Amino acid sequence: MSEPSDPPEPPALKLFLDRSVQGRRFVEAIRLLVEDVETINDRYGVKPAEQVVDEQWIVDASADGRILIGADLRIRRNLLERQAVCRHAARYVVFGNNNMPPKVMIELFTRHLPKIRLLTAEPGPWVRRIAQGGDMDKVALNCANIDGDQSTN
């Protein structure tokens, strides 16, 4: 009789930090916690990154198997961005408030890092919101209606 095997290790965590979390302090802290971190500036260059539309970096970073990290919850309401998330199986962790101080964002990210590592095994599309209060919850995307009216969630 064979021994029960341990559950498989989740895939390596690869992150992409969008422009809403580009602060030097946040980026440096995340790079200390996670080995494979790419920022929008790393990928496209500082000046060109300013012109890259959100749909493009969502597609590109998702194709590389990265979990996207940002602070723009409007992504679920913007039709083009939601289409990119849904069609390209993006996985996006978003801070629920883009005005959080970097120290708070770092603390919340660190607290949820074990959960985020486990999410590497969960295929997209999905969005998880980290609230300032500390909870992390699933955000409805309604991918079945990505060709519909922008006001529909």
C-alpha positions as CSV (number, residue, x, y, z in Angstrom):
1,M,0.0,0.0,0.0
2,S,1.5,3.3,-1.0
3,E,1.8,6.3,1.3
4,P,-0.5,9.2,0.6
5,S,1.4,11.9,-1.2
6,D,1.7,15.5,-0.2
7,P,-0.3,17.9,-2.2
8,P,1.7,19.3,-5.1
9,E,3.6,22.5,-4.6
10,P,1.9,25.5,-6.1
11,P,3.7,27.0,-9.1
12,A,6.3,29.7,-8.4
13,L,4.9,33.1,-7.6
14,K,5.5,35.6,-10.4
15,L,4.2,39.1,-9.9
16,F,3.6,42.1,-12.1
17,L,3.2,45.4,-10.4
18,D,1.0,47.9,-12.3
19,R,1.5,51.7,-12.3
20,S,-0.9,52.2,-9.4
21,V,1.6,50.4,-7.1
22,Q,4.8,51.8,-8.6
23,G,6.1,53.6,-5.5
24,R,9.7,52.8,-4.8
25,R,9.1,51.8,-1.2
26,F,6.4,49.3,-2.1
27,V,8.3,47.8,-5.0
28,E,11.5,47.4,-2.9
29,A,9.5,45.7,-0.1
30,I,7.8,43.3,-2.5
31,R,11.1,42.4,-4.1
32,L,12.4,41.4,-0.7
33,L,9.4,39.1,-0.2
34,V,9.0,37.6,-3.7
35,E,11.9,36.5,-6.0
36,D,10.2,37.1,-9.4
37,V,8.7,40.6,-9.5
38,E,8.3,42.7,-12.6
39,T,7.0,46.3,-12.7
40,I,5.4,48.0,-15.6
41,N,8.5,50.2,-15.9
42,D,10.7,47.1,-16.0
43,R,8.7,45.7,-18.9
44,Y,8.2,48.7,-21.1
45,G,10.7,51.3,-19.8
46,V,9.8,54.3,-17.6
47,K,8.7,56.8,-20.3
48,P,7.0,54.3,-22.6
49,A,5.2,52.7,-19.6
50,E,3.3,56.0,-19.2
51,Q,1.7,55.4,-22.6
52,V,0.9,51.7,-22.3
53,V,-2.9,51.2,-22.0
54,D,-4.1,48.9,-19.2
55,E,-5.5,46.3,-21.5
56,Q,-2.0,45.8,-23.0
57,W,-0.1,45.2,-19.8
58,I,-2.9,42.9,-18.6
59,V,-2.6,40.8,-21.7
60,D,1.2,40.8,-21.8
61,A,1.8,40.0,-18.1
62,S,-1.0,37.4,-18.0
63,A,0.6,35.6,-21.0
64,D,3.8,35.3,-18.8
65,G,1.8,33.6,-16.0
66,R,2.1,36.6,-13.7
67,I,-0.3,37.5,-10.9
68,L,-1.1,41.2,-11.4
69,I,-0.9,43.5,-8.4
70,G,-2.5,46.9,-8.4
71,A,-4.7,49.4,-6.6
72,D,-7.3,50.3,-9.2
73,L,-10.5,48.5,-8.4
74,R,-12.2,50.2,-11.4
75,I,-10.7,47.4,-13.5
76,R,-13.9,45.5,-13.0
77,R,-16.1,48.4,-14.2
78,N,-14.0,49.4,-17.3
79,L,-15.3,47.2,-20.1
80,L,-12.0,47.0,-22.1
81,E,-10.0,46.1,-19.0
82,R,-12.6,43.6,-17.8
83,Q,-12.5,42.0,-21.3
84,A,-8.7,41.8,-21.1
85,V,-8.9,40.1,-17.7
86,C,-11.6,37.7,-18.8
87,R,-10.3,36.8,-22.2
88,H,-6.7,36.4,-21.1
89,A,-7.4,34.5,-17.8
90,A,-5.7,37.3,-15.8
91,R,-5.2,36.9,-12.1
92,Y,-5.3,40.2,-10.3
93,V,-4.9,41.1,-6.7
94,V,-6.0,44.7,-6.1
95,F,-5.9,46.9,-3.0
96,G,-9.4,48.2,-2.4
97,N,-8.2,51.8,-1.9
98,N,-5.5,53.4,-4.1
99,N,-4.8,56.0,-1.4
100,M,-3.4,53.6,1.2
101,P,0.0,54.6,2.6
102,P,2.8,52.4,1.3
103,K,3.4,51.1,4.8
104,V,-0.2,49.8,5.0
105,M,0.0,48.3,1.6
106,I,3.2,46.5,2.4
107,E,1.7,45.2,5.7
108,L,-1.4,44.0,4.0
109,F,0.5,42.3,1.2
110,T,2.8,40.6,3.6
111,R,-0.2,39.4,5.7
112,H,-1.8,37.9,2.6
113,L,1.3,36.6,0.9
114,P,0.7,33.0,1.9
115,K,-2.8,33.1,0.4
116,I,-1.4,34.8,-2.8
117,R,1.2,32.0,-3.1
118,L,-1.7,29.4,-3.0
119,L,-3.6,31.4,-5.6
120,T,-0.8,30.6,-8.2
121,A,-2.5,27.2,-8.6
122,E,-5.9,28.8,-9.3
123,P,-6.4,29.5,-13.0
124,G,-7.8,32.8,-14.0
125,P,-9.7,34.9,-14.6
126,W,-10.2,36.2,-11.1
127,V,-9.8,39.4,-9.1
128,R,-9.1,39.4,-5.3
129,R,-9.5,42.6,-3.3
130,I,-7.4,43.4,-0.2
131,A,-9.4,45.7,1.9
132,Q,-7.8,48.3,4.2
133,G,-9.4,46.5,7.1
134,G,-7.3,43.5,6.2
135,D,-9.7,41.0,4.5
136,M,-9.1,39.5,1.1
137,D,-12.2,38.7,-0.9
138,K,-13.2,37.6,-4.4
139,V,-14.5,40.3,-6.7
140,A,-17.3,39.5,-9.2
141,L,-16.1,39.9,-12.8
142,N,-19.2,38.6,-14.7
143,C,-17.0,37.3,-17.6
144,A,-20.2,35.9,-19.2
145,N,-21.2,39.4,-20.1
146,I,-18.0,40.9,-21.3
147,D,-19.5,41.8,-24.7
148,G,-22.4,43.6,-23.1
149,D,-23.0,47.1,-21.8
150,Q,-20.2,48.7,-19.8
151,S,-22.6,49.5,-16.9
152,T,-23.4,45.8,-16.4
153,N,-21.4,44.1,-13.6
